[in-house]
Amino acid sequence: MKTRDRILETSLKLFNGEGEAHTTTIDIANEMDISPGNLYYHFKGKDQIIAELYQQYELALGSTLSAPIEQPLSAEKNQVEDNWYYLYVVMEEMYQYRFLYYNLDDILQRYPDIRKGFKRLIQLKRASLFSICQNLLQQDIIDARDQQLLGLVDNMTLTLTFWFNYDQLLHDGRPPEITIHQGVLQLLTMVAPYLGDDELTFYRDCEEIYANLLQGTE
Amino acid sequence: MKTRDRILETSLKLFNGEGEAHTTTIDIANEMDISPGNLYYHFKGKDQIIAELYQQYELALGSTLSAPIEQPLSAEKNQVEDNWYYLYVVMEEMYQYRFLYYNLDDILQRYPDIRKGFKRLIQLKRASLFSICQNLLQQDIIDARDQQLLGLVDNMTLTLTFWFNYDQLLHDGRPPEITIHQGVLQLLTMVAPYLGDDELTFYRDCEEIYANLLQGTE
């Protein structure tokens, strides 16, 4: 592995673990057992590292978020499970760069470019969740009421964006799988009541998936 | 007005307007045209000011949040409007201390006491929203499915907590009334689909209140 990539990997680990604000380039060099000068040869400071990590993140999450827009899931009976795993993947990718979310206000204030990119990602989250909802609700009444559908999608986008913060406030130190699975359950809870006669089956499936996955992580 | 109260009022104004991180006690003294020594006589530093502002906030919001738990709204036909105004009042109180929300991660890390108080407030938000939902959904199917009701209440609490951050990211600089009214609409959008046959009427009422209020703020 190249030194440059190791610097990025180590920085991400420290930012996520210790908080971005509490990590200096000296900490990163120490953790890697290289000299600060060697680190400086690759990155002129923490700003450059954060900018590059953000680019990685936007590229990875952007590609995942585009999937359901470009190719909606086919309407089959295991749609609940498919959507569950899809949303799990989205949240897991977010979790890998969770330092961004745990210090969001500060980072977005300090880096106007990341702020712009983050707004793009939120719009992409909305488009992706809109596509999932439309697909799930194809035969349902909600199509007729656009304002309500947009409201639903905004609520889901907000939860997807701030779930880690909310979860950390209420349950500091839970295993990440539980945090992520409950996040997915919260998102699908918002869609369930729009499914008319299928609501009960859909929500029971969700509860079952959640219960089984929790057992698996114990 | 006593100097002590003027210091608190001026601090709140500057924290909300300029951001708490960008405001020093010197800024506060300058804004009030008093000497730093005079300010120091009342507060030994910014920490003490923030702690006292937080106490004010928790007291005010706590009292508002307790109202629907202690005395639920009577089931009358203007419940949509009553709930709308109630949630508007809650959000308006939050907005008055919005500096807390715009710099939440940082403030909660620096002040463990505020972190504890903030967790109490979130639990109170949940209890309050739970009471509102139960009241709205009295004759409805949702009672039977507790997990789903708890999921709904958690989603509402999360939106109530992070709405200002989400709105600021997407629509920086909107008039506060619009931000707050859309926040209320987002919250009631989550309840609407659980109202069965009343859903359409309820949501149309919400849309109408929102449209009228927007016109009033233009």
Boltz contact constraints between the chains, C-beta under 6 A:
constraints:
  - contact:
      token1: [A, 102]
      token2: [B, 105]
      max_distance: 6.0
  - contact:
      token1: [A, 103]
      token2: [B, 105]
      max_distance: 6.0
  - contact:
      token1: [A, 105]
      token2: [B, 102]
      max_distance: 6.0
  - contact:
      token1: [A, 105]
      token2: [B, 103]
      max_distance: 6.0
  - contact:
      token1: [A, 106]
      token2: [B, 106]
      max_distance: 6.0
  - contact:
      token1: [A, 148]
      token2: [B, 203]
      max_distance: 6.0
  - contact:
      token1: [A, 151]
      token2: [B, 186]
      max_distance: 6.0
  - contact:
      token1: [A, 151]
      token2: [B, 189]
      max_distance: 6.0
  - contact:
      token1: [A, 155]
      token2: [B, 186]
      max_distance: 6.0
  - contact:
      token1: [A, 158]
      token2: [B, 159]
      max_distance: 6.0
  - contact:
      token1: [A, 158]
      token2: [B, 166]
      max_distance: 6.0
  - contact:
      token1: [A, 159]
      token2: [B, 158]
      max_distance: 6.0
  - contact:
      token1: [A, 162]
      token2: [B, 162]
      max_distance: 6.0
  - contact:
      token1: [A, 166]
      token2: [B, 158]
      max_distance: 6.0
  - contact:
      token1: [A, 186]
      token2: [B, 151]
      max_distance: 6.0
  - contact:
      token1: [A, 186]
      token2: [B, 155]
      max_distance: 6.0
  - contact:
      token1: [A, 189]
      token2: [B, 151]
      max_distance: 6.0
  - contact:
      token1: [A, 193]
      token2: [B, 193]
      max_distance: 6.0
  - contact:
      token1: [A, 193]
      token2: [B, 194]
      max_distance: 6.0
  - contact:
      token1: [A, 194]
      token2: [B, 193]
      max_distance: 6.0
  - contact:
      token1: [A, 203]
      token2: [B, 148]
      max_distance: 6.0
